[in-house]
Amino acid sequence: MHSTPVTIRPNGSMTLPKKLRDEFQTIHFMAMKVDGGVMLKPIREEIEYYEKKDGTVGLHFPYGIDAGRLADMFEEAIEKIEKEDKVKKRKRFQQKRKHG
């Protein structure tokens, strides 16, 4: 295991060495208190989809997720649903014109 000293500035910020940033390919880390210190763990965007026997479904983010990224995902999903709804409405309209 490799360790590198990191200095915390008066404003609370710190910089991880480039080698570590490149290795983990993320800018989000979880700081966790552990025996004898603090551990930084990269937050990867891993999403687990699940379904329960009662029919409910959901998403689980085992490493957490940046709030901005989650908001972007919601916007993308809403846009996709709206596009699909437009296509369905157009098809229904075209079918009514053929048969009506």
PLY file of the C-alpha trace (Angstrom):
ply
format ascii 1.0
element vertex 100
property float x
property float y
property float z
element edge 99
property int vertex1
property int vertex2
end_header
0.00 0.00 0.00
1.27 3.44 -0.93
0.86 6.46 1.35
1.40 10.11 0.54
1.35 13.10 2.92
-1.46 15.59 2.25
-1.75 19.05 3.81
-5.08 20.59 4.79
-5.18 24.31 4.10
-6.73 26.82 6.53
-9.92 26.89 4.42
-10.27 23.10 4.85
-9.32 22.11 1.31
-6.66 19.61 0.37
-5.26 18.25 -2.87
-4.79 14.59 -3.63
-1.67 13.82 -5.64
-2.31 13.56 -9.38
-1.21 9.93 -9.42
-4.05 9.03 -7.01
-6.62 11.19 -8.82
-5.75 9.52 -12.12
-5.85 6.04 -10.61
-9.37 6.38 -9.22
-10.80 8.50 -12.06
-13.21 10.36 -9.80
-13.31 13.70 -8.05
-15.59 12.46 -5.27
-14.32 10.71 -2.17
-15.96 9.66 1.09
-14.03 10.61 4.23
-14.52 8.04 6.97
-13.26 8.04 10.53
-11.35 4.83 11.28
-9.34 3.67 14.25
-6.29 5.88 14.37
-7.28 8.35 11.67
-9.29 9.12 8.57
-9.63 7.09 5.40
-10.60 8.44 1.98
-12.56 6.10 -0.25
-13.41 6.92 -3.88
-17.09 7.22 -4.67
-17.73 5.30 -7.81
-20.93 5.65 -9.70
-22.19 2.14 -9.21
-25.93 1.71 -9.42
-27.77 -1.41 -8.28
-31.34 -1.92 -9.46
-33.58 -4.05 -7.24
-37.10 -5.44 -7.22
-38.94 -6.63 -4.12
-41.53 -9.39 -3.97
-44.25 -6.79 -3.27
-43.59 -5.23 -6.69
-41.66 -2.17 -5.55
-38.44 -1.30 -7.34
-35.56 1.00 -6.58
-31.99 2.03 -7.05
-29.17 1.62 -4.56
-25.90 3.55 -4.72
-23.48 1.51 -2.58
-20.71 4.11 -2.91
-23.02 7.12 -2.76
-23.63 9.56 -5.59
-23.00 13.23 -6.12
-26.25 15.18 -5.72
-25.67 17.05 -8.98
-25.16 13.79 -10.87
-28.36 12.37 -9.36
-30.27 15.49 -10.44
-28.83 15.12 -13.97
-29.96 11.49 -14.05
-33.51 12.53 -13.09
-33.57 15.20 -15.82
-32.32 12.69 -18.41
-34.97 10.17 -17.34
-37.76 12.76 -17.51
-36.64 13.87 -20.99
-36.58 10.24 -22.16
-40.08 9.59 -20.77
-41.42 12.75 -22.40
-39.93 11.76 -25.78
-41.42 8.27 -25.50
-44.83 9.75 -24.61
-44.72 12.01 -27.68
-43.93 9.03 -29.91
-46.80 7.01 -28.39
-49.25 9.91 -28.81
-48.17 10.40 -32.43
-48.67 6.69 -33.17
-52.13 6.68 -31.57
-53.09 9.76 -33.57
-51.87 8.15 -36.81
-53.79 4.94 -36.04
-56.99 6.91 -35.36
-56.61 8.73 -38.70
-56.19 5.40 -40.55
-59.17 3.74 -38.85
-61.32 6.77 -38.10
0 1
1 2
2 3
3 4
4 5
5 6
6 7
7 8
8 9
9 10
10 11
11 12
12 13
13 14
14 15
15 16
16 17
17 18
18 19
19 20
20 21
21 22
22 23
23 24
24 25
25 26
26 27
27 28
28 29
29 30
30 31
31 32
32 33
33 34
34 35
35 36
36 37
37 38
38 39
39 40
40 41
41 42
42 43
43 44
44 45
45 46
46 47
47 48
48 49
49 50
50 51
51 52
52 53
53 54
54 55
55 56
56 57
57 58
58 59
59 60
60 61
61 62
62 63
63 64
64 65
65 66
66 67
67 68
68 69
69 70
70 71
71 72
72 73
73 74
74 75
75 76
76 77
77 78
78 79
79 80
80 81
81 82
82 83
83 84
84 85
85 86
86 87
87 88
88 89
89 90
90 91
91 92
92 93
93 94
94 95
95 96
96 97
97 98
98 99
